[in-house]
């Protein structure tokens, strides 16, 4: 019986460090930067919280796609 086990995050960073960093660290840094910018400049937090939620959601979906792409490459390579 086959189980759908996604590769650990560490394995994805080992295989493709640049792409994994761009898909996880960059969106989270942008979200934190926007929250800090909103706080410093006195902008309504609703806008920056919405932006942060969208960036975190993007990061989660993009890493899921990256993991699926990695699994497909491994499957096609016959490992």
Secondary structure, DSSP 8 states (H G I E B T S, - for coil): --------HHHHHHH-HHHHHHHHHHHHHHHHHHHHHHHHHT--HHHHHHHHHHHHHHHHHHHHHHHHHHHHHHHHHT-
